[in-house]
Amino acid sequence: MMGLPTGACSALTTALLAIALSSMSAAAQENEYQNLQALPEDISRDDLGDTMLGSAARRVGADAAVREFRRIHASEPDSVLSYSVLDGIGWRTFRQDREAEALVLFHTNRESFPDLCFTLESLVEAQFGAGEISREEIIAVYEGWLEEHPGHRMAQDQLTNLRRR
């Protein structure tokens, strides 16, 4: 296999590629490498993370993608992937009827970004969709969030929508 790209994301590329290649045959590894080479040199960290972690989640499962996300999050806290990476992968996984794997991704995202209402929203909506929590429990979660973060517009909107259901 040839060397990896030398762009700004090369360290992240190396880390993500390691997990993606770990369970592949030589032919599949070469194909993945060709796909990586086709990515634009200036690809954003989040787009690269989504591409590589999403690929790993599809091939070897959410647990492997979560392990790599946590490793990257711990080793590069100032330039870590944003919450949207696991959120997007989580919802794609959820829509593929792999709810248990999606919930692992959403829980990890919530643990990694506890101050963001977006991660709370995705987690409780997925739990509700999977039948793990009731409508009343989601309402209680948003009410709790609003007690800690008065006036938070997104949480207020979600609460209003839930109460209309």
TATA-V277000 format. One record per pair of residues at least 12 apart in sequence whose C-alpha atoms are under 10 Angstrom apart, sorted by the first residue. I is the first residue (numbers start at 1). GAP is how many residues later the second one is. D is the distance in Angstrom with one decimal. If there is no record, write none. Layout:
# TATA-V277000
<<I:GAP:D> <I:GAP:D>>
This chain:
# TATA-V277000
<<1:25:9.4> <1:28:8.5> <1:29:6.9> <1:32:7.8> <1:33:9.8> <2:28:9.3> <2:31:8.4> <2:32:9.8> <3:30:9.5> <4:13:9.3> <4:29:8.3> <4:32:8.6> <4:33:8.1> <5:31:8.5> <5:32:7.2> <5:34:9.7> <5:36:7.8> <6:35:8.4> <7:33:9.5> <7:34:5.9> <7:35:7.1> <7:36:8.9> <8:33:8.1> <8:34:7.4> <8:35:8.8> <8:36:9.0> <8:37:8.8> <9:32:8.4> <9:33:8.2> <9:34:7.8> <9:35:7.7> <9:36:6.4> <9:39:8.0> <9:40:9.7> <10:31:9.6> <10:35:9.8> <11:61:9.9> <12:33:7.6> <12:36:8.2> <12:37:7.9> <12:40:9.8> <12:60:7.8> <12:64:9.3> <12:67:10.0> <12:68:9.5> <12:69:9.5> <13:23:8.7> <13:32:8.9> <13:35:7.4> <13:36:8.2> <13:39:8.1> <15:34:9.9> <15:37:9.5> <15:53:7.7> <15:54:9.5> <15:56:8.9> <15:57:7.7> <16:32:8.6> <16:33:7.3> <16:34:9.9> <16:35:9.3> <16:36:5.8> <16:37:6.7> <16:39:9.7> <16:40:8.5> <16:49:8.9> <16:52:7.1> <16:53:8.6> <16:56:8.8> <17:12:9.4> <17:15:8.6> <17:16:8.4> <17:19:8.8> <17:35:6.8> <17:36:8.9> <17:38:9.8> <17:39:9.0> <18:34:9.8> <18:38:9.9> <18:50:9.2> <19:33:8.6> <19:34:8.3> <19:36:9.6> <19:37:6.8> <19:38:9.9> <19:41:9.0> <19:45:7.4> <19:46:7.8> <19:48:9.3> <19:49:7.1> <20:12:8.1> <20:13:9.9> <20:32:6.8> <20:33:7.6> <20:34:9.4> <20:35:6.9> <20:36:5.1> <20:37:8.9> <20:38:10.0> <20:39:8.1> <20:40:8.3> <20:44:9.2> <20:45:8.8> <20:48:9.9> <21:12:9.0> <21:35:8.6> <22:34:9.3> <22:38:9.1> <23:33:9.2> <23:36:8.2> <23:37:7.2> <24:35:8.9> <24:36:9.5> <32:20:9.5> <32:23:9.5> <36:12:9.1> <36:15:9.1> <36:16:8.8> <39:12:9.6> <44:37:9.6> <45:34:8.6> <45:35:8.3> <45:36:6.4> <45:37:8.5> <45:40:9.4> <46:34:8.8> <46:35:5.6> <46:36:6.4> <46:37:8.9> <46:38:7.6> <46:39:5.9> <46:40:9.6> <47:34:9.2> <47:37:9.6> <47:38:7.6> <48:33:9.3> <48:37:9.1> <49:16:10.0> <49:20:8.6> <49:31:9.8> <49:32:6.8> <49:33:9.1> <49:35:9.8> <49:36:6.5> <49:37:8.8> <49:40:9.9> <50:31:9.1> <50:34:8.6> <50:35:5.2> <50:36:7.4> <50:37:9.5> <50:38:7.5> <50:39:6.9> <51:34:9.0> <51:38:9.2> <52:13:8.8> <53:12:5.4> <53:13:8.3> <53:15:7.9> <53:16:7.7> <53:32:8.3> <53:33:8.3> <53:36:7.9> <54:31:8.5> <54:32:8.3> <54:34:8.6> <54:35:5.6> <54:36:8.8> <54:38:8.8> <54:39:8.9> <55:34:9.2> <56:12:9.4> <57:32:7.9> <57:33:9.3> <57:36:8.2> <57:44:8.6> <57:45:9.5> <57:48:9.4> <58:31:9.2> <58:34:9.7> <58:35:7.9> <58:38:10.0> <58:43:10.0> <61:32:9.7> <61:37:9.8> <61:40:7.2> <61:41:9.7> <62:24:9.9> <62:27:9.1> <62:28:8.7> <62:31:8.7> <62:36:9.6> <62:38:9.1> <62:39:5.4> <62:40:7.2> <62:41:9.1> <62:42:6.8> <62:43:6.5> <63:38:7.6> <63:39:10.0> <63:41:7.3> <63:42:8.1> <63:45:9.9> <65:21:9.0> <65:24:9.7> <65:39:10.0> <65:40:8.3> <66:20:8.5> <66:38:7.9> <66:39:6.6> <66:40:9.9> <66:41:9.9> <66:42:7.0> <66:43:9.0> <67:41:9.6> <69:12:8.2> <69:16:9.5> <69:17:8.4> <69:36:9.8> <69:39:8.9> <69:40:9.4> <69:43:9.6> <70:38:8.3> <70:39:9.6> <70:42:8.1> <73:39:8.0> <74:38:9.7> <82:27:9.3> <82:30:9.6> <82:31:8.7> <83:23:9.7> <83:25:9.8> <83:26:6.3> <83:27:8.5> <83:29:7.9> <83:30:6.7> <83:33:8.6> <83:35:8.3> <83:36:7.2> <84:25:8.8> <84:34:8.8> <84:35:8.7> <85:20:9.9> <85:24:8.9> <86:16:9.2> <86:18:9.9> <86:19:6.1> <86:20:7.0> <86:21:9.7> <86:22:8.1> <86:23:6.2> <86:24:9.7> <86:33:9.4> <87:15:9.0> <87:18:7.4> <87:19:6.5> <87:21:9.7> <87:22:7.1> <87:23:9.5> <87:31:8.7> <87:32:7.4> <87:35:7.2> <87:36:9.0> <88:14:9.9> <88:17:9.6> <88:18:9.7> <88:34:9.8> <89:13:7.8> <89:16:7.7> <89:17:9.2> <90:12:4.6> <90:13:7.2> <90:14:8.3> <90:15:5.5> <90:16:6.2> <90:17:9.7> <90:19:9.2> <90:32:8.7> <90:33:9.3> <90:36:9.0> <91:12:9.3> <91:14:9.1> <91:15:8.7> <91:31:8.3> <91:35:8.2> <93:12:9.0> <94:32:7.6> <94:35:9.1> <94:36:8.9> <97:33:9.5> <98:32:9.8> <99:27:7.8> <99:28:8.7> <99:30:8.7> <99:31:6.4> <100:26:9.7> <100:27:9.5> <100:30:8.3> <102:21:9.1> <102:24:7.9> <102:25:9.6> <102:28:9.8> <103:19:9.3> <103:20:7.0> <103:21:9.4> <103:23:6.8> <103:24:7.2> <103:27:8.8> <104:19:9.4> <105:18:8.8> <106:13:7.0> <106:14:8.4> <106:15:9.5> <106:16:6.7> <106:17:5.2> <106:18:8.9> <106:19:9.9> <106:20:8.0> <106:21:9.3> <107:12:8.4> <107:13:8.9> <107:15:9.2> <107:16:6.4> <107:17:9.6> <107:20:10.0> <108:15:9.5> <109:13:9.2> <109:14:8.4> <110:12:8.7> <110:13:7.2> <115:30:10.0> <115:34:9.9> <117:25:9.1> <117:28:8.0> <117:29:9.9> <117:32:9.6> <117:35:8.7> <117:36:10.0> <117:37:7.6> <117:38:7.1> <118:36:8.4> <118:37:9.0> <120:18:10.0> <120:21:8.6> <120:22:8.7> <120:25:8.9> <120:35:9.5> <121:17:9.0> <121:20:9.2> <121:21:8.4> <121:33:9.1> <121:34:8.1> <121:37:8.3> <123:15:9.9> <124:13:8.7> <124:14:6.2> <124:15:9.6> <124:17:8.0> <124:18:9.3> <125:13:7.7> <135:27:7.3> <135:28:8.7> <135:30:8.7> <136:26:8.8> <136:27:9.0> <138:20:9.5> <138:21:8.4> <138:24:8.1> <139:16:9.9> <139:19:8.6> <139:20:6.2> <139:21:9.2> <139:22:9.9> <139:23:6.8> <139:24:7.7> <140:19:9.1> <141:14:9.6> <141:18:9.3> <142:12:9.7> <142:13:6.0> <142:14:7.8> <142:15:9.8> <142:16:7.7> <142:17:6.3> <142:20:9.7> <143:12:8.2> <143:13:8.5> <143:16:7.5> <146:13:9.5>>
